[in-house]
Amino acid sequence: MSKHANCINGDYVGDRSELLNMLMDDGRVLRCQAISIQDWPDLNEREVHLLGVVEPSFEALFSEHPDYLAYWAKK
């Protein structure tokens, strides 16, 4: 059984959150409550979900992104 994904080709194989970490470009760990990877090797596609991001803040992660600026600049 694979240890990298929660779902492989549509079949749930188990929670892998305790085995997975998301590292940012600067080497810091992005802290979140759960990580879910859906791997579709038959389609050569993968999808990653980060649930409950704790640190860094949403603002710190996305404050320079055009979509963030377009939405929050209007507030």
Contacts in CASP RR format, 6 or more apart in sequence:
PFRMAT RR
TARGET T0000
AUTHOR 0000-0000-0000
METHOD contacts of the structure
MODEL  1
MSKHANCINGDYVGDRSELLNMLMDDGRVLRCQAISIQDWPDLNEREVHL
LGVVEPSFEALFSEHPDYLAYWAKK
1 13 0 8 1.000
2 8 0 8 1.000
2 13 0 8 1.000
2 39 0 8 1.000
3 16 0 8 1.000
3 19 0 8 1.000
4 16 0 8 1.000
4 20 0 8 1.000
4 37 0 8 1.000
4 39 0 8 1.000
5 13 0 8 1.000
5 16 0 8 1.000
5 37 0 8 1.000
5 38 0 8 1.000
5 39 0 8 1.000
5 46 0 8 1.000
6 12 0 8 1.000
6 13 0 8 1.000
6 14 0 8 1.000
6 15 0 8 1.000
6 16 0 8 1.000
6 36 0 8 1.000
6 37 0 8 1.000
6 38 0 8 1.000
7 13 0 8 1.000
7 36 0 8 1.000
7 37 0 8 1.000
7 38 0 8 1.000
7 39 0 8 1.000
8 38 0 8 1.000
8 39 0 8 1.000
8 40 0 8 1.000
8 41 0 8 1.000
9 39 0 8 1.000
9 40 0 8 1.000
9 41 0 8 1.000
9 42 0 8 1.000
10 38 0 8 1.000
10 40 0 8 1.000
15 34 0 8 1.000
16 35 0 8 1.000
16 36 0 8 1.000
16 37 0 8 1.000
17 33 0 8 1.000
17 34 0 8 1.000
17 35 0 8 1.000
17 36 0 8 1.000
20 35 0 8 1.000
20 37 0 8 1.000
21 29 0 8 1.000
21 35 0 8 1.000
22 29 0 8 1.000
22 30 0 8 1.000
22 32 0 8 1.000
22 35 0 8 1.000
22 48 0 8 1.000
22 50 0 8 1.000
23 29 0 8 1.000
23 30 0 8 1.000
24 30 0 8 1.000
28 56 0 8 1.000
30 50 0 8 1.000
30 53 0 8 1.000
30 55 0 8 1.000
30 56 0 8 1.000
30 61 0 8 1.000
31 53 0 8 1.000
31 54 0 8 1.000
31 55 0 8 1.000
32 50 0 8 1.000
32 51 0 8 1.000
32 52 0 8 1.000
32 53 0 8 1.000
32 54 0 8 1.000
33 51 0 8 1.000
33 52 0 8 1.000
33 54 0 8 1.000
34 49 0 8 1.000
34 50 0 8 1.000
34 51 0 8 1.000
34 52 0 8 1.000
35 48 0 8 1.000
35 49 0 8 1.000
35 50 0 8 1.000
35 51 0 8 1.000
36 48 0 8 1.000
36 49 0 8 1.000
36 51 0 8 1.000
37 46 0 8 1.000
37 47 0 8 1.000
37 48 0 8 1.000
37 49 0 8 1.000
38 46 0 8 1.000
38 47 0 8 1.000
38 48 0 8 1.000
38 49 0 8 1.000
39 46 0 8 1.000
40 46 0 8 1.000
40 47 0 8 1.000
53 61 0 8 1.000
59 68 0 8 1.000
62 68 0 8 1.000
63 69 0 8 1.000
END
